[in-house]
Amino acid sequence: MEETSNIIESLNDKFKSLVYLYEKSLEEVKVIGEENNLLKEKLKKQETSYQELKTKYDTLSLVKAFTASGEDNHEAKIKVNKIVREIDNCIALLNR
């Protein structure tokens, strides 16, 4: 009878240990889940920042292309004026 009691007590101790490990694992999963959510938010902010910087870079590249040097600057002004005249002509045609 004592041997059965010892076996039951041993099983009970092992069960309590398993329950403890299970609860500890649940808490770790919760912490990891919260960390995952924070990292997702951070990634989203970084992607937004990247897109903003890319837009600024593209704009600066375009501006640089128009104002590369003195002679190019004159040519760029001529091209811009030509584009503006074409747009004006299109607007005039639309207004008829």
N, CA and C of each residue as an Amber inpcrd file, in Angstrom:
protein
   288
   0.8200000  -1.1830000   0.0000000   0.0000000   0.0000000   0.0000000
   0.8700000   1.2570000   0.0000000   1.9690000   1.1610000   0.7470000
   2.8760000   2.3040000   0.8170000   3.5120000   2.5560000  -0.5460000
   3.8050000   1.4970000  -1.2840000   4.3950000   1.6270000  -2.6140000
   3.4290000   2.3230000  -3.5610000   2.1580000   1.9930000  -3.4750000
   1.1270000   2.6390000  -4.2870000   1.0150000   4.1040000  -3.9290000
   1.0860000   4.3870000  -2.6630000   1.0260000   5.7810000  -2.1970000
   2.2170000   6.5820000  -2.7350000   3.3890000   5.9800000  -2.7190000
   4.5800000   6.6580000  -3.2490000   4.4490000   6.9110000  -4.7540000
   3.9120000   5.9480000  -5.4680000   3.7160000   6.1000000  -6.9080000
   2.7290000   7.2280000  -7.1820000   1.6500000   7.2520000  -6.4220000
   0.6420000   8.3030000  -6.5890000   1.2400000   9.6660000  -6.2690000
   2.0100000   9.7370000  -5.2080000   2.6530000  10.9940000  -4.8250000
   3.6460000  11.4430000  -5.8960000   4.3920000  10.5030000  -6.4450000
   5.3510000  10.8120000  -7.5070000   4.6220000  11.3190000  -8.7510000
   3.5410000  10.6520000  -9.1170000   2.7450000  11.0860000 -10.2650000
   2.1520000  12.4740000 -10.0340000   1.6950000  12.7080000  -8.8060000
   1.1270000  13.9980000  -8.4480000   2.1850000  15.1050000  -8.5800000
   3.4060000  14.8240000  -8.1140000   4.4980000  15.7960000  -8.2190000
   4.8330000  16.0730000  -9.6870000   4.8690000  15.0120000 -10.4920000
   5.1640000  15.1720000 -11.9100000   4.0470000  15.9610000 -12.6100000
   2.8220000  15.7140000 -12.2160000   1.6910000  16.4420000 -12.7890000
   1.7810000  17.9330000 -12.4440000   2.0980000  18.2280000 -11.1910000
   2.2460000  19.6280000 -10.7720000   3.3810000  20.2980000 -11.5410000
   4.4440000  19.5630000 -11.7600000   5.5690000  20.0860000 -12.5270000
   5.1570000  20.3830000 -13.9670000   4.3840000  19.4740000 -14.5610000
   3.8960000  19.6870000 -15.9240000   2.9650000  20.8950000 -16.0050000
   2.1030000  21.0460000 -15.0190000   1.1860000  22.1900000 -14.9830000
   1.9850000  23.4920000 -14.8790000   3.0070000  23.4810000 -14.0280000
   3.8570000  24.6610000 -13.8680000   4.5500000  25.0140000 -15.1880000
   5.1130000  24.0030000 -15.8490000   5.7940000  24.2350000 -17.1300000
   4.8150000  24.7270000 -18.1980000   3.6030000  24.1850000 -18.1670000
   2.5790000  24.6170000 -19.1200000   2.2260000  26.0900000 -18.9020000
   1.9980000  26.4700000 -17.6500000   1.6560000  27.8650000 -17.3480000
   2.8070000  28.8060000 -17.7110000   4.0350000  28.3620000 -17.4470000
   5.2040000  29.1570000 -17.7980000   5.2800000  29.3250000 -19.3160000
   5.0070000  28.2700000 -20.0490000   5.0170000  28.3290000 -21.5140000
   3.9450000  29.2840000 -22.0270000   2.7670000  29.2690000 -21.4050000
   1.6980000  30.1830000 -21.8100000   2.1360000  31.6360000 -21.6330000
   2.7930000  31.9280000 -20.5300000   3.2660000  33.2960000 -20.2980000
   4.3280000  33.6920000 -21.3120000   5.2240000  32.7640000 -21.6420000
   6.2570000  33.0480000 -22.6440000   5.6180000  33.3180000 -24.0090000
   4.5960000  32.5530000 -24.3520000   3.8980000  32.7530000 -25.6210000
   3.2490000  34.1350000 -25.6310000   2.6780000  34.5370000 -24.5050000
   2.0440000  35.8520000 -24.4130000   3.0800000  36.9600000 -24.6070000
   4.2250000  36.8310000 -23.9480000   5.2840000  37.8360000 -24.0630000
   5.8050000  37.8950000 -25.4960000   6.0230000  36.7440000 -26.0910000
   6.5170000  36.6920000 -27.4690000   5.4850000  37.2890000 -28.4310000
   4.2140000  37.0340000 -28.1810000   3.1520000  37.6120000 -29.0110000
   3.1440000  39.1300000 -28.9300000   3.2950000  39.6680000 -27.7230000
   3.3340000  41.1200000 -27.5520000   4.5600000  41.7070000 -28.2560000
   5.6870000  41.0340000 -28.1340000   6.9110000  41.4850000 -28.7930000
   6.7430000  41.4520000 -30.3080000   6.0930000  40.4200000 -30.7970000
   5.8220000  40.2920000 -32.2310000   4.9710000  41.4640000 -32.7170000
   3.9390000  41.8180000 -31.9580000   3.0810000  42.9370000 -32.3410000
   3.8640000  44.2460000 -32.3680000   4.7330000  44.4510000 -31.3770000
   5.5560000  45.6580000 -31.3490000   6.4880000  45.7120000 -32.5570000
   7.0750000  44.5810000 -32.9030000   7.9710000  44.5330000 -34.0580000
   7.2180000  44.7850000 -35.3670000   5.9840000  44.2930000 -35.4510000
   5.1680000  44.5460000 -36.6380000   4.8840000  46.0360000 -36.7780000
   4.5570000  46.6880000 -35.6620000   4.2970000  48.1280000 -35.6910000
   5.5580000  48.8920000 -36.0970000   6.6920000  48.4860000 -35.5410000
   7.9550000  49.1340000 -35.8740000   8.2670000  48.9640000 -37.3610000
   8.0560000  47.7740000 -37.8800000   8.2910000  47.5090000 -39.2990000
   7.3900000  48.3840000 -40.1670000   6.1300000  48.5150000 -39.7670000
   5.1920000  49.3360000 -40.5190000   5.6660000  50.7860000 -40.5620000
   6.1550000  51.3050000 -39.4240000   6.6680000  52.6750000 -39.3710000
   7.9020000  52.8160000 -40.2520000   8.7650000  51.7990000 -40.2340000
   9.9710000  51.8390000 -41.0520000   9.6140000  51.8150000 -42.5340000
   8.6190000  51.0360000 -42.9120000   8.1990000  50.9860000 -44.3120000
   7.6430000  52.3340000 -44.7600000   6.8500000  52.9750000 -43.8660000
   6.3100000  54.2970000 -44.1680000   7.4450000  55.3020000 -44.3260000
   8.3840000  55.2530000 -43.4150000   9.5430000  56.1490000 -43.4740000
  10.3320000  55.9180000 -44.7600000  10.5170000  54.6710000 -45.1250000
  11.2370000  54.3320000 -46.3560000  10.5300000  54.9350000 -47.5710000
   9.2140000  54.7840000 -47.6120000   8.4620000  55.3170000 -48.7540000
   8.5870000  56.8370000 -48.8320000   8.5310000  57.5160000 -47.6710000
   8.6760000  58.9690000 -47.6500000  10.0600000  59.3750000 -48.1520000
  11.0870000  58.6710000 -47.6720000  12.4490000  58.9820000 -48.1070000
  12.6450000  58.7020000 -49.5910000  12.0360000  57.6350000 -50.0760000
  12.1420000  57.3040000 -51.4980000  11.4880000  58.3910000 -52.3410000
  10.3530000  58.8830000 -51.9080000   9.6780000  59.9600000 -52.6280000
  10.5480000  61.2140000 -52.6500000  11.1320000  61.5410000 -51.4940000
  12.0130000  62.7110000 -51.4320000  13.2260000  62.5220000 -52.3460000
  13.7980000  61.3320000 -52.3290000  14.9480000  61.0420000 -53.1790000
  14.5900000  61.1970000 -54.6540000  13.4360000  60.6510000 -55.0430000
  13.0110000  60.7520000 -56.4370000  12.8070000  62.2120000 -56.8320000
  12.2260000  62.9910000 -55.9300000  12.0180000  64.4120000 -56.1980000
  13.3480000  65.1290000 -56.3530000  14.2720000  64.8440000 -55.4400000
  15.5900000  65.4750000 -55.5260000  16.3240000  65.0660000 -56.7990000
  16.1950000  63.8270000 -57.1880000  16.8280000  63.3690000 -58.4250000
  16.2680000  64.1160000 -59.6290000  14.9630000  64.3200000 -59.6160000
  14.3190000  65.0450000 -60.7090000  14.7960000  66.4940000 -60.7360000
  14.8570000  67.1160000 -59.5740000  15.3290000  68.4990000 -59.4950000
  16.7690000  68.5810000 -59.9570000  17.5750000  67.6380000 -59.5280000
  18.9820000  67.6250000 -59.9270000  19.1210000  67.4600000 -61.4360000
  18.2620000  66.6480000 -62.0130000  18.3160000  66.4430000 -63.4530000
  18.0230000  67.7430000 -64.2020000  17.1500000  68.5700000 -63.6440000
  16.8230000  69.8350000 -64.2860000  17.8830000  70.9060000 -64.0440000
  18.6080000  70.7950000 -62.9520000  19.5650000  71.8500000 -62.6000000
  20.9780000  71.2960000 -62.4390000  21.4250000  70.5060000 -63.3730000
  22.7390000  69.8680000 -63.2670000  23.8650000  70.8780000 -63.3790000
  23.8170000  71.7730000 -64.3570000  24.8580000  72.7980000 -64.5020000
  24.2470000  74.0230000 -65.1640000  25.0880000  75.0420000 -65.4100000
  24.5820000  76.2860000 -65.9930000  23.9480000  76.0910000 -67.3540000
  24.6530000  75.4160000 -68.2660000  24.1060000  75.1880000 -69.6010000
  22.8950000  74.2740000 -69.5460000  22.9960000  73.2390000 -68.7310000
  21.8650000  72.3250000 -68.5910000  20.6760000  73.0400000 -67.9740000
  20.9570000  73.9950000 -67.1110000  19.8900000  74.7510000 -66.4690000
  19.1110000  75.5240000 -67.5290000  19.8130000  76.1410000 -68.4510000
  19.1460000  76.8780000 -69.5220000  18.2980000  75.9360000 -70.3730000
  18.8650000  74.7910000 -70.7060000  18.1280000  73.8040000 -71.5000000
  16.9150000  73.2780000 -70.7310000  17.0830000  73.1040000 -69.4430000
  15.9730000  72.6200000 -68.6250000  14.8440000  73.6440000 -68.6110000
  15.1860000  74.9210000 -68.5200000  14.1630000  75.9700000 -68.5420000
  13.4210000  75.9640000 -69.8750000  14.1620000  75.7570000 -70.9430000
  13.5350000  75.6990000 -72.2660000  12.5550000  74.5260000 -72.3330000
  12.9850000  73.3690000 -71.8260000  12.1080000  72.1890000 -71.8340000
  10.8670000  72.4140000 -70.9790000  11.0660000  73.0190000 -69.7940000
   9.9200000  73.2780000 -68.9170000   8.9630000  74.2540000 -69.5890000
   9.4920000  75.3040000 -70.2090000   8.6290000  76.2660000 -70.9120000
   7.8590000  75.5840000 -72.0420000   8.5280000  74.6940000 -72.7600000
   7.8680000  73.9630000 -73.8400000   6.7310000  73.1020000 -73.2780000
   7.0010000  72.4180000 -72.1720000   5.9660000  71.5740000 -71.5430000
   4.8000000  72.4290000 -71.0890000   5.0950000  73.6020000 -70.5010000
   4.0300000  74.5030000 -70.0290000   3.1860000  74.9760000 -71.2130000
   3.8310000  75.3260000 -72.3430000   3.0820000  75.7520000 -73.5380000
   2.1800000  74.6300000 -74.0470000   2.7100000  73.4020000 -74.0360000
   1.8970000  72.2590000 -74.4820000   0.6990000  72.0590000 -73.5650000
   0.9170000  72.2100000 -72.2700000  -0.2040000  72.0790000 -71.3250000
  -1.2130000  73.1840000 -71.5490000  -0.7360000  74.4200000 -71.7710000
  -1.6400000  75.5410000 -72.0590000  -2.4700000  75.2630000 -73.3130000
  -1.8210000  74.7250000 -74.3400000  -2.5490000  74.3980000 -75.5830000
  -3.6260000  73.3280000 -75.2960000  -3.2790000  72.3500000 -74.4990000
  -4.2550000  71.2990000 -74.1600000  -5.4290000  71.8780000 -73.3980000
  -5.1380000  72.7640000 -72.4740000  -6.2160000  73.3970000 -71.7030000
  -7.1050000  74.2240000 -72.6260000  -6.4860000  74.9530000 -73.5480000
  -7.2630000  75.7650000 -74.4880000  -8.1590000  74.8830000 -75.3330000
  -7.6470000  73.7390000 -75.7830000  -8.4690000  72.8180000 -76.5810000
  -9.6200000  72.2440000 -75.7600000  -9.3700000  71.9900000 -74.4890000
 -10.4390000  71.4570000 -73.6480000 -11.5260000  72.4930000 -73.3690000
 -11.1620000  73.7520000 -73.3410000 -12.1190000  74.8110000 -73.0460000
 -13.0020000  75.1480000 -74.2300000 -12.7200000  74.6690000 -75.4230000
 -13.5400000  74.9730000 -76.6230000 -14.8410000  74.2800000 -76.6050000
